[in-house]
Amino acid sequence: MKLFSVDIVKQDGHVQAALGGEIDLSTVTELQDRLDEALEGDPRVVVLDLRQVSFLDSSGLRLILRLNKHQEERDGRLVLVRGGRRVARVLEITGADRELEIVDDPAEASAY
């Protein structure tokens, strides 16, 4: 049984990754590898859709924060699509929700 899933779509300088399941120490390396492949060419906008993520630990949060820094250094954007309450709580407790761009719908990410 797979603990997590990631579906990545690349189009016109945007990368959208729909994540699902658990993003934790046991899955973050595979997720990082998949995102690294998708980020070749330095897309302007990277959207991480967290709506189907059931669990996010500190290693998953660290990956998100590193990706955000990577995008900022290249004048790009990382946009998170708001996940469920458990995921939102991790972002709130750590203060990451104040540092990251978070939207309710993936369509909002391209509105800027």
The first five atom37 places (N, CA, C, CB, O) and aatype in JSON, in Angstrom:
{
  "aatype": [12, 11, 10, 13, 15, 19, 3, 9, 19, 11, 5, 3, 7, 8, 19, 5, 0, 0, 10, 7, 7, 6, 9, 3, 10, 15, 16, 19, 16, 6, 10, 5, 3, 1, 10, 3, 6, 0, 10, 6, 7, 3, 14, 1, 19, 19, 19, 10, 3, 10, 1, 5, 19, 15, 13, 10, 3, 15, 15, 7, 10, 1, 10, 9, 10, 1, 10, 2, 11, 8, 5, 6, 6, 1, 3, 7, 1, 10, 19, 10, 19, 1, 7, 7, 1, 1, 19, 0, 1, 19, 10, 6, 9, 16, 7, 0, 3, 1, 6, 10, 6, 9, 19, 3, 3, 14, 0, 6, 0, 15, 0, 18],
  "atom_mask": [
    [1, 1, 1, 1, 1],
    [1, 1, 1, 1, 1],
    [1, 1, 1, 1, 1],
    [1, 1, 1, 1, 1],
    [1, 1, 1, 1, 1],
    [1, 1, 1, 1, 1],
    [1, 1, 1, 1, 1],
    [1, 1, 1, 1, 1],
    [1, 1, 1, 1, 1],
    [1, 1, 1, 1, 1],
    [1, 1, 1, 1, 1],
    [1, 1, 1, 1, 1],
    [1, 1, 1, 0, 1],
    [1, 1, 1, 1, 1],
    [1, 1, 1, 1, 1],
    [1, 1, 1, 1, 1],
    [1, 1, 1, 1, 1],
    [1, 1, 1, 1, 1],
    [1, 1, 1, 1, 1],
    [1, 1, 1, 0, 1],
    [1, 1, 1, 0, 1],
    [1, 1, 1, 1, 1],
    [1, 1, 1, 1, 1],
    [1, 1, 1, 1, 1],
    [1, 1, 1, 1, 1],
    [1, 1, 1, 1, 1],
    [1, 1, 1, 1, 1],
    [1, 1, 1, 1, 1],
    [1, 1, 1, 1, 1],
    [1, 1, 1, 1, 1],
    [1, 1, 1, 1, 1],
    [1, 1, 1, 1, 1],
    [1, 1, 1, 1, 1],
    [1, 1, 1, 1, 1],
    [1, 1, 1, 1, 1],
    [1, 1, 1, 1, 1],
    [1, 1, 1, 1, 1],
    [1, 1, 1, 1, 1],
    [1, 1, 1, 1, 1],
    [1, 1, 1, 1, 1],
    [1, 1, 1, 0, 1],
    [1, 1, 1, 1, 1],
    [1, 1, 1, 1, 1],
    [1, 1, 1, 1, 1],
    [1, 1, 1, 1, 1],
    [1, 1, 1, 1, 1],
    [1, 1, 1, 1, 1],
    [1, 1, 1, 1, 1],
    [1, 1, 1, 1, 1],
    [1, 1, 1, 1, 1],
    [1, 1, 1, 1, 1],
    [1, 1, 1, 1, 1],
    [1, 1, 1, 1, 1],
    [1, 1, 1, 1, 1],
    [1, 1, 1, 1, 1],
    [1, 1, 1, 1, 1],
    [1, 1, 1, 1, 1],
    [1, 1, 1, 1, 1],
    [1, 1, 1, 1, 1],
    [1, 1, 1, 0, 1],
    [1, 1, 1, 1, 1],
    [1, 1, 1, 1, 1],
    [1, 1, 1, 1, 1],
    [1, 1, 1, 1, 1],
    [1, 1, 1, 1, 1],
    [1, 1, 1, 1, 1],
    [1, 1, 1, 1, 1],
    [1, 1, 1, 1, 1],
    [1, 1, 1, 1, 1],
    [1, 1, 1, 1, 1],
    [1, 1, 1, 1, 1],
    [1, 1, 1, 1, 1],
    [1, 1, 1, 1, 1],
    [1, 1, 1, 1, 1],
    [1, 1, 1, 1, 1],
    [1, 1, 1, 0, 1],
    [1, 1, 1, 1, 1],
    [1, 1, 1, 1, 1],
    [1, 1, 1, 1, 1],
    [1, 1, 1, 1, 1],
    [1, 1, 1, 1, 1],
    [1, 1, 1, 1, 1],
    [1, 1, 1, 0, 1],
    [1, 1, 1, 0, 1],
    [1, 1, 1, 1, 1],
    [1, 1, 1, 1, 1],
    [1, 1, 1, 1, 1],
    [1, 1, 1, 1, 1],
    [1, 1, 1, 1, 1],
    [1, 1, 1, 1, 1],
    [1, 1, 1, 1, 1],
    [1, 1, 1, 1, 1],
    [1, 1, 1, 1, 1],
    [1, 1, 1, 1, 1],
    [1, 1, 1, 0, 1],
    [1, 1, 1, 1, 1],
    [1, 1, 1, 1, 1],
    [1, 1, 1, 1, 1],
    [1, 1, 1, 1, 1],
    [1, 1, 1, 1, 1],
    [1, 1, 1, 1, 1],
    [1, 1, 1, 1, 1],
    [1, 1, 1, 1, 1],
    [1, 1, 1, 1, 1],
    [1, 1, 1, 1, 1],
    [1, 1, 1, 1, 1],
    [1, 1, 1, 1, 1],
    [1, 1, 1, 1, 1],
    [1, 1, 1, 1, 1],
    [1, 1, 1, 1, 1],
    [1, 1, 1, 1, 1],
    [1, 1, 1, 1, 1]
  ],
  "atom_positions": [
    [[0.84, -1.19, 0.0], [0.0, 0.0, 0.0], [0.88, 1.25, 0.0], [-0.95, 0.0, 1.22], [1.83, 1.35, 0.78]],
    [[0.57, 2.18, -0.86], [1.31, 3.43, -0.98], [0.84, 4.41, 0.09], [1.15, 4.03, -2.39], [-0.36, 4.62, 0.26]],
    [[1.79, 5.01, 0.81], [1.44, 5.95, 1.88], [1.11, 7.34, 1.36], [2.57, 6.04, 2.86], [0.43, 8.11, 2.04]],
    [[1.6, 7.65, 0.15], [1.33, 8.97, -0.37], [1.28, 8.9, -1.89], [2.4, 9.99, 0.1], [1.68, 7.91, -2.51]],
    [[0.78, 9.98, -2.48], [0.75, 10.07, -3.94], [1.12, 11.49, -4.34], [-0.65, 9.68, -4.5], [0.96, 12.44, -3.58]],
    [[1.62, 11.6, -5.56], [1.9, 12.91, -6.13], [1.65, 12.84, -7.63], [3.37, 13.36, -5.81], [2.21, 11.99, -8.33]],
    [[0.82, 13.74, -8.1], [0.54, 13.87, -9.53], [1.0, 15.25, -9.94], [-0.99, 13.66, -9.85], [0.54, 16.26, -9.41]],
    [[1.92, 15.29, -10.91], [2.55, 16.55, -11.31], [2.18, 16.88, -12.75], [4.08, 16.48, -11.15], [2.26, 16.04, -13.64]],
    [[1.78, 18.13, -12.95], [1.48, 18.64, -14.28], [2.35, 19.88, -14.5], [-0.05, 18.98, -14.44], [2.38, 20.79, -13.68]],
    [[3.07, 19.9, -15.64], [3.9, 21.05, -16.0], [3.29, 21.7, -17.24], [5.39, 20.63, -16.27], [2.98, 21.02, -18.22]],
    [[3.12, 23.05, -17.18], [2.54, 23.73, -18.32], [2.85, 25.23, -18.25], [1.02, 23.5, -18.37], [2.6, 25.88, -17.23]],
    [[3.4, 25.76, -19.31], [3.62, 27.21, -19.46], [4.29, 27.86, -18.26], [2.31, 27.89, -19.7], [3.8, 28.88, -17.76]],
    [[5.4, 27.31, -17.79], [6.14, 27.9, -16.68], [5.52, 27.67, -15.31], [0.0, 0.0, 0.0], [5.95, 28.27, -14.33]],
    [[4.52, 26.81, -15.25], [3.86, 26.47, -13.99], [4.03, 24.98, -13.74], [2.36, 26.86, -14.01], [4.02, 24.17, -14.66]],
    [[4.17, 24.64, -12.48], [4.16, 23.24, -12.06], [3.08, 23.12, -11.01], [5.55, 22.77, -11.52], [3.07, 23.86, -10.03]],
    [[2.17, 22.17, -11.21], [1.15, 21.91, -10.21], [1.31, 20.48, -9.73], [-0.29, 22.17, -10.78], [1.28, 19.54, -10.53]],
    [[1.47, 20.32, -8.42], [1.64, 19.0, -7.82], [0.51, 18.75, -6.84], [3.02, 18.87, -7.11], [0.39, 19.44, -5.82]],
    [[-0.32, 17.77, -7.15], [-1.4, 17.37, -6.25], [-0.86, 16.27, -5.36], [-2.68, 16.9, -7.05], [-0.54, 15.18, -5.83]],
    [[-0.76, 16.56, -4.07], [-0.21, 15.61, -3.11], [-1.34, 14.94, -2.35], [0.76, 16.32, -2.14], [-2.4, 15.52, -2.15]],
    [[-1.1, 13.7, -1.95], [-2.11, 12.99, -1.18], [-1.46, 12.05, -0.18], [0.0, 0.0, 0.0], [-0.33, 11.6, -0.38]],
    [[-2.18, 11.75, 0.87], [-1.7, 10.81, 1.88], [-0.79, 11.47, 2.9], [0.0, 0.0, 0.0], [-0.99, 12.62, 3.28]],
    [[0.22, 10.72, 3.33], [1.1, 11.17, 4.4], [2.42, 11.7, 3.84], [1.37, 10.03, 5.38], [3.1, 11.03, 3.06]],
    [[2.76, 12.92, 4.24], [4.04, 13.51, 3.87], [4.86, 13.56, 5.16], [3.87, 14.95, 3.2], [4.7, 14.45, 5.99]],
    [[5.74, 12.57, 5.29], [6.52, 12.45, 6.52], [7.9, 11.9, 6.2], [5.79, 11.55, 7.54], [8.29, 11.79, 5.04]],
    [[8.64, 11.55, 7.23], [10.01, 11.09, 7.07], [10.11, 9.89, 6.13], [10.59, 10.73, 8.42], [11.11, 9.74, 5.43]],
    [[9.1, 9.04, 6.11], [9.17, 7.85, 5.26], [8.85, 8.12, 3.8], [8.24, 6.81, 5.79], [9.13, 7.27, 2.95]],
    [[8.26, 9.27, 3.48], [7.87, 9.56, 2.1], [8.53, 10.8, 1.52], [6.39, 9.73, 2.03], [8.49, 11.0, 0.3]],
    [[9.13, 11.63, 2.35], [9.6, 12.94, 1.9], [10.75, 12.84, 0.88], [10.05, 13.77, 3.09], [10.86, 13.69, 0.0]],
    [[11.6, 11.83, 0.99], [12.7, 11.71, 0.04], [12.18, 11.42, -1.36], [13.67, 10.6, 0.49], [12.64, 12.02, -2.33]],
    [[11.23, 10.52, -1.47], [10.65, 10.24, -2.78], [9.93, 11.46, -3.33], [9.68, 9.06, -2.69], [10.02, 11.76, -4.52]],
    [[9.21, 12.17, -2.47], [8.52, 13.39, -2.9], [9.53, 14.42, -3.37], [7.66, 13.96, -1.77], [9.33, 15.05, -4.41]],
    [[10.62, 14.6, -2.64], [11.66, 15.56, -3.03], [12.23, 15.2, -4.4], [12.78, 15.59, -1.97], [12.42, 16.08, -5.24]],
    [[12.49, 13.93, -4.62], [13.01, 13.49, -5.92], [12.05, 13.82, -7.05], [13.3, 11.99, -5.9], [12.47, 14.3, -8.1]],
    [[10.77, 13.57, -6.84], [9.76, 13.85, -7.87], [9.66, 15.35, -8.13], [8.39, 13.29, -7.45], [9.53, 15.78, -9.28]],
    [[9.71, 16.15, -7.07], [9.63, 17.61, -7.24], [10.89, 18.15, -7.91], [9.43, 18.3, -5.88], [10.8, 19.05, -8.75]],
    [[12.04, 17.61, -7.57], [13.28, 18.06, -8.21], [13.21, 17.88, -9.72], [14.48, 17.29, -7.64], [13.63, 18.76, -10.47]],
    [[12.7, 16.75, -10.17], [12.52, 16.52, -11.61], [11.6, 17.56, -12.22], [11.97, 15.1, -11.86], [11.87, 18.1, -13.29]],
    [[10.5, 17.84, -11.54], [9.51, 18.79, -12.06], [10.02, 20.22, -12.08], [8.25, 18.73, -11.23], [9.55, 21.03, -12.87]],
    [[10.99, 20.53, -11.21], [11.48, 21.9, -11.1], [12.61, 22.22, -12.06], [11.93, 22.17, -9.7], [13.1, 23.35, -12.1]],
    [[13.04, 21.24, -12.85], [14.06, 21.52, -13.85], [13.51, 22.58, -14.8], [14.48, 20.22, -14.64], [12.37, 22.48, -15.25]],
    [[14.31, 23.58, -15.08], [13.86, 24.68, -15.91], [13.33, 25.85, -15.11], [0.0, 0.0, 0.0], [12.89, 26.85, -15.68]],
    [[13.36, 25.75, -13.79], [12.95, 26.83, -12.9], [11.6, 27.46, -13.27], [14.01, 27.9, -12.88], [11.55, 28.58, -13.78]],
    [[10.52, 26.75, -13.02], [9.19, 27.3, -13.3], [8.92, 28.55, -12.48], [8.11, 26.25, -13.03], [9.41, 28.68, -11.36]],
    [[8.14, 29.47, -13.04], [7.8, 30.71, -12.34], [6.9, 30.46, -11.14], [7.12, 31.69, -13.3], [7.07, 31.07, -10.08]],
    [[5.95, 29.55, -11.31], [4.97, 29.28, -10.26], [4.94, 27.77, -9.98], [3.56, 29.8, -10.66], [4.84, 26.96, -10.9]],
    [[5.02, 27.43, -8.71], [4.87, 26.05, -8.27], [3.68, 26.01, -7.32], [6.19, 25.5, -7.58], [3.64, 26.74, -6.33]],
    [[2.72, 25.16, -7.63], [1.53, 25.01, -6.8], [1.56, 23.63, -6.16], [0.23, 25.22, -7.64], [1.63, 22.62, -6.86]],
    [[1.51, 23.59, -4.84], [1.38, 22.33, -4.11], [-0.04, 22.25, -3.57], [2.45, 22.23, -2.95], [-0.43, 23.03, -2.69]],
    [[-0.81, 21.33, -4.1], [-2.19, 21.14, -3.68], [-2.2, 20.15, -2.52], [-3.08, 20.63, -4.86], [-1.93, 18.97, -2.69]],
    [[-2.51, 20.65, -1.33], [-2.47, 19.85, -0.1], [-3.83, 19.33, 0.32], [-1.89, 20.66, 1.01], [-3.96, 18.78, 1.42]],
    [[-4.85, 19.47, -0.51], [-6.21, 19.11, -0.09], [-6.37, 17.64, 0.25], [-7.18, 19.47, -1.17], [-7.24, 17.29, 1.05]],
    [[-5.55, 16.76, -0.33], [-5.68, 15.33, -0.06], [-4.6, 14.81, 0.88], [-5.64, 14.56, -1.35], [-4.47, 13.6, 1.08]],
    [[-3.81, 15.72, 1.46], [-2.77, 15.31, 2.41], [-3.43, 15.07, 3.77], [-1.63, 16.39, 2.52], [-4.11, 15.94, 4.31]],
    [[-3.2, 13.87, 4.31], [-3.81, 13.52, 5.59], [-2.9, 13.78, 6.78], [-4.22, 12.08, 5.58], [-3.36, 13.87, 7.91]],
    [[-1.58, 13.9, 6.51], [-0.62, 14.1, 7.6], [0.61, 14.79, 7.04], [-0.24, 12.74, 8.26], [1.09, 14.46, 5.95]],
    [[1.12, 15.75, 7.79], [2.33, 16.49, 7.42], [3.19, 16.62, 8.66], [1.98, 17.9, 6.81], [2.76, 17.22, 9.65]],
    [[4.41, 16.07, 8.61], [5.3, 16.2, 9.77], [6.36, 17.26, 9.47], [5.97, 14.84, 10.12], [6.31, 17.95, 8.45]],
    [[7.32, 17.39, 10.38], [8.34, 18.44, 10.25], [9.22, 18.25, 9.02], [9.22, 18.47, 11.5], [9.69, 19.23, 8.45]],
    [[9.44, 17.02, 8.59], [10.25, 16.82, 7.38], [9.5, 17.3, 6.14], [10.64, 15.32, 7.23], [10.11, 17.84, 5.22]],
    [[8.2, 17.1, 6.11], [7.39, 17.61, 5.01], [7.33, 19.13, 5.02], [0.0, 0.0, 0.0], [7.4, 19.77, 3.97]],
    [[7.2, 19.7, 6.2], [7.19, 21.15, 6.33], [8.53, 21.73, 5.9], [6.87, 21.56, 7.78], [8.57, 22.76, 5.23]],
    [[9.61, 21.09, 6.28], [10.95, 21.55, 5.89], [11.09, 21.54, 4.36], [12.04, 20.65, 6.53], [11.67, 22.47, 3.79]],
    [[10.57, 20.51, 3.7], [10.61, 20.46, 2.24], [9.85, 21.64, 1.64], [10.02, 19.13, 1.74], [10.34, 22.27, 0.71]],
    [[8.68, 21.93, 2.17], [7.88, 23.05, 1.67], [8.62, 24.37, 1.86], [6.51, 23.1, 2.39], [8.64, 25.2, 0.95]],
    [[9.22, 24.57, 3.03], [9.93, 25.83, 3.3], [11.16, 25.97, 2.4], [10.35, 25.91, 4.78], [11.47, 27.07, 1.94]],
    [[11.87, 24.86, 2.15], [13.02, 24.91, 1.24], [12.58, 25.24, -0.18], [13.78, 23.58, 1.25], [13.22, 26.02, -0.88]],
    [[11.47, 24.65, -0.6], [10.94, 24.93, -1.92], [10.52, 26.39, -2.03], [9.75, 24.01, -2.24], [10.73, 27.02, -3.07]],
    [[9.93, 26.94, -0.99], [9.54, 28.34, -0.98], [10.78, 29.23, -1.12], [8.78, 28.68, 0.3], [10.76, 30.19, -1.9]],
    [[11.82, 28.92, -0.39], [13.06, 29.7, -0.47], [13.66, 29.61, -1.88], [14.09, 29.21, 0.57], [14.1, 30.61, -2.44]],
    [[13.67, 28.42, -2.45], [14.17, 28.2, -3.81], [13.42, 29.09, -4.8], [14.02, 26.71, -4.22], [14.03, 29.74, -5.65]],
    [[12.11, 29.12, -4.69], [11.3, 29.94, -5.59], [11.56, 31.43, -5.38], [9.82, 29.62, -5.4], [11.68, 32.18, -6.35]],
    [[11.64, 31.86, -4.13], [11.91, 33.27, -3.85], [13.25, 33.71, -4.42], [11.87, 33.53, -2.36], [13.36, 34.82, -4.95]],
    [[14.28, 32.87, -4.3], [15.6, 33.21, -4.81], [15.62, 33.36, -6.32], [16.6, 32.15, -4.39], [16.51, 34.02, -6.87]],
    [[14.66, 32.78, -7.0], [14.59, 32.84, -8.45], [13.44, 33.73, -8.93], [14.42, 31.44, -9.02], [13.01, 33.64, -10.08]],
    [[12.95, 34.6, -8.03], [11.82, 35.48, -8.33], [10.59, 34.72, -8.8], [12.22, 36.5, -9.37], [9.82, 35.21, -9.63]],
    [[10.42, 33.53, -8.28], [9.24, 32.73, -8.57], [8.32, 32.7, -7.38], [0.0, 0.0, 0.0], [8.54, 33.4, -6.39]],
    [[7.29, 31.91, -7.48], [6.31, 31.8, -6.39], [6.03, 30.35, -6.07], [5.01, 32.51, -6.76], [5.98, 29.49, -6.96]],
    [[5.85, 30.08, -4.8], [5.3, 28.82, -4.33], [3.93, 29.14, -3.76], [6.23, 28.1, -3.27], [3.8, 30.03, -2.92]],
    [[2.93, 28.43, -4.2], [1.57, 28.63, -3.72], [1.06, 27.29, -3.19], [0.63, 29.18, -4.85], [1.13, 26.27, -3.88]],
    [[0.55, 27.3, -1.97], [-0.05, 26.1, -1.39], [-1.56, 26.21, -1.5], [0.37, 25.91, 0.09], [-2.14, 27.26, -1.25]],
    [[-2.19, 25.1, -1.89], [-3.65, 25.02, -1.83], [-3.97, 24.42, -0.46], [-4.25, 24.15, -3.02], [-3.5, 23.33, -0.12]],
    [[-4.76, 25.14, 0.28], [-5.07, 24.82, 1.68], [-5.48, 23.35, 1.85], [-6.18, 25.72, 2.2], [-6.33, 22.84, 1.13]],
    [[-4.85, 22.71, 2.81], [-5.16, 21.32, 3.13], [-6.19, 21.24, 4.25], [0.0, 0.0, 0.0], [-6.77, 22.25, 4.65]],
    [[-6.38, 20.05, 4.73], [-7.33, 19.82, 5.82], [-6.83, 20.4, 7.14], [0.0, 0.0, 0.0], [-5.75, 20.97, 7.22]],
    [[-7.63, 20.23, 8.16], [-7.35, 20.83, 9.48], [-6.03, 20.35, 10.07], [-8.48, 20.51, 10.44], [-5.31, 21.15, 10.67]],
    [[-5.7, 19.08, 9.93], [-4.44, 18.57, 10.51], [-3.24, 19.23, 9.86], [-4.36, 17.04, 10.34], [-2.27, 19.57, 10.54]],
    [[-3.29, 19.41, 8.56], [-2.19, 20.06, 7.84], [-2.15, 21.55, 8.19], [-2.35, 19.88, 6.3], [-1.08, 22.1, 8.43]],
    [[-3.3, 22.17, 8.21], [-3.36, 23.6, 8.55], [-2.81, 23.85, 9.95], [-4.81, 24.11, 8.47], [-2.15, 24.86, 10.18]],
    [[-3.07, 22.95, 10.86], [-2.6, 23.11, 12.24], [-1.07, 23.13, 12.31], [-3.15, 21.98, 13.12], [-0.49, 23.92, 13.05]],
    [[-0.42, 22.26, 11.54], [1.05, 22.24, 11.5], [1.58, 23.59, 11.0], [1.57, 21.09, 10.58], [2.53, 24.14, 11.56]],
    [[0.95, 24.12, 9.97], [1.38, 25.41, 9.43], [1.14, 26.54, 10.43], [0.64, 25.71, 8.11], [1.97, 27.44, 10.55]],
    [[0.03, 26.49, 11.15], [-0.29, 27.52, 12.14], [0.66, 27.48, 13.33], [-1.73, 27.34, 12.63], [1.2, 28.51, 13.73]],
    [[0.86, 26.3, 13.9], [1.71, 26.15, 15.08], [3.12, 26.65, 14.82], [1.74, 24.7, 15.54], [3.73, 27.27, 15.69]],
    [[3.63, 26.37, 13.64], [5.01, 26.75, 13.31], [5.14, 28.18, 12.79], [5.55, 25.79, 12.28], [6.25, 28.69, 12.65]],
    [[4.01, 28.81, 12.49], [4.05, 30.16, 11.93], [4.28, 30.17, 10.43], [0.0, 0.0, 0.0], [4.36, 31.23, 9.82]],
    [[4.4, 28.99, 9.83], [4.64, 28.92, 8.39], [3.47, 29.49, 7.59], [4.89, 27.47, 7.97], [3.66, 29.97, 6.47]],
    [[2.27, 29.46, 8.16], [1.11, 30.0, 7.44], [1.24, 31.5, 7.2], [-0.17, 29.71, 8.23], [0.58, 32.05, 6.32]],
    [[2.08, 32.17, 7.98], [2.3, 33.61, 7.79], [3.41, 33.89, 6.78], [2.64, 34.27, 9.12], [3.53, 35.02, 6.29]],
    [[4.22, 32.89, 6.47], [5.33, 33.05, 5.53], [4.98, 32.58, 4.12], [6.53, 32.28, 6.02], [5.57, 33.03, 3.14]],
    [[4.02, 31.68, 4.03], [3.7, 31.04, 2.76], [2.44, 31.61, 2.15], [3.56, 29.54, 2.95], [1.54, 32.07, 2.85]],
    [[2.39, 31.58, 0.83], [1.18, 31.99, 0.11], [0.23, 30.79, 0.07], [1.51, 32.5, -1.35], [0.58, 29.74, -0.46]],
    [[-0.96, 30.96, 0.64], [-1.92, 29.87, 0.73], [-3.25, 30.33, 0.13], [-2.1, 29.4, 2.21], [-3.75, 31.4, 0.46]],
    [[-3.8, 29.49, -0.75], [-5.08, 29.79, -1.4], [-6.04, 28.64, -1.15], [-4.89, 30.04, -2.93], [-5.63, 27.57, -0.69]],
    [[-7.32, 28.86, -1.45], [-8.33, 27.83, -1.25], [-8.54, 26.96, -2.49], [-9.63, 28.47, -0.85], [-9.01, 25.83, -2.4]],
    [[-8.19, 27.51, -3.65], [-8.45, 26.8, -4.92], [-7.23, 26.94, -5.82], [-9.72, 27.36, -5.62], [-6.64, 28.02, -5.88]],
    [[-6.83, 25.87, -6.52], [-5.66, 25.97, -7.39], [-5.76, 27.07, -8.45], [-5.44, 24.67, -8.07], [-4.75, 27.63, -8.84]],
    [[-6.97, 27.37, -8.9], [-7.17, 28.42, -9.92], [-6.71, 29.78, -9.4], [-8.65, 28.49, -10.34], [-6.31, 30.64, -10.19]],
    [[-6.75, 29.99, -8.09], [-6.33, 31.27, -7.51], [-4.83, 31.49, -7.68], [-6.7, 31.33, -6.03], [-4.38, 32.64, -7.68]],
    [[-4.06, 30.44, -7.83], [-2.61, 30.56, -7.92], [-2.19, 31.27, -9.2], [-1.96, 29.18, -7.85], [-1.17, 31.96, -9.21]],
    [[-2.94, 31.12, -10.25], [-2.56, 31.76, -11.5], [-3.23, 33.11, -11.68], [-2.9, 30.86, -12.68], [-3.04, 33.77, -12.7]],
    [[-4.01, 33.54, -10.7], [-4.74, 34.81, -10.8], [-3.83, 36.01, -10.57], [-5.88, 34.84, -9.8], [-4.26, 37.14, -10.78]],
    [[-2.59, 35.79, -10.14], [-1.7, 36.91, -9.82], [-0.7, 37.11, -10.93], [-0.97, 36.67, -8.5], [0.14, 38.01, -10.85]]
  ]
}
